[in-house]
Amino acid sequence: MILRLVIADGSQSPAVAESVEVAEDGTISGWRSVSGGGVGWFAGQLPAGELAEVRALVDAAGPAPSPVPPPPPDAGDEVLELEATGPVSIAGISDGPGDWPRLAAGSRRLLDRLTDFPRAAVTVEPADPSVARLLHRGADPLRLDLGTIAVRATAWVGYYEPAGDWSGVIEGPGEIEAGPGWTYDIPIGLGDGPHLAVDFAILSGKTRVPVRVKYEPALTQ
């Protein structure tokens, strides 16, 4: 292992529970629970150039920084683990100059990079102006609880000019297995170009994990 980042924040619902790990051979793997790039399990191979950049950040970091004040009980935490240091809380380390801030920022970016390698994941996108579509991504199936699906759609025009907001709770098909090619359409009461947030649950064994998948199109002037 080169590094492992775990982010947990139970102060919001669904809770944030994110992880990403980079192995010595460049394998990147992890889990995302609240994401615009998909939710579920991800795994793939970083190109040699990116792997070298990760190694350079880790090699430059040196000893663990002085402990920062622990986050409040209702706040989230970020724990970065390296072979040389073991687990280190980086929740109080902001982006900026310095080796550890650069390492913290680079590790956080790996969470977004992770979603380029879906293994068993679900994304959402607008199928047409009145339909949000859940889609399976990756080669492996996963089980979902779609008994209750909460949807929020927000439309914007121009530069962050609100153009409508809609939310609803939909009764879905219950527990299902989603595999390659699977889709599920959800009616929404809003027009063109919405941002979407869809809440449901992923089943892992007997554990039901609430998740939120998002779609956030680029805003136009």
Beta strands, then each sheet from edge to edge (+ up, - down):
strand 1: 3-9
strand 2: 16-22
strand 3: 27-32
strand 4: 34-35
strand 5: 39-45
strand 6: 77-82
strand 7: 86-89
strand 8: 118-128
strand 9: 131-137
strand 10: 142-157
strand 11: 161-178
strand 12: 183-187
strand 13: 194-204
strand 14: 207-215
sheet 1: 7+ 6- 1+ 2- 3+ 5- 8+ 9- 12+
sheet 2: 4+ 14+ 13- 10+ 11-
end
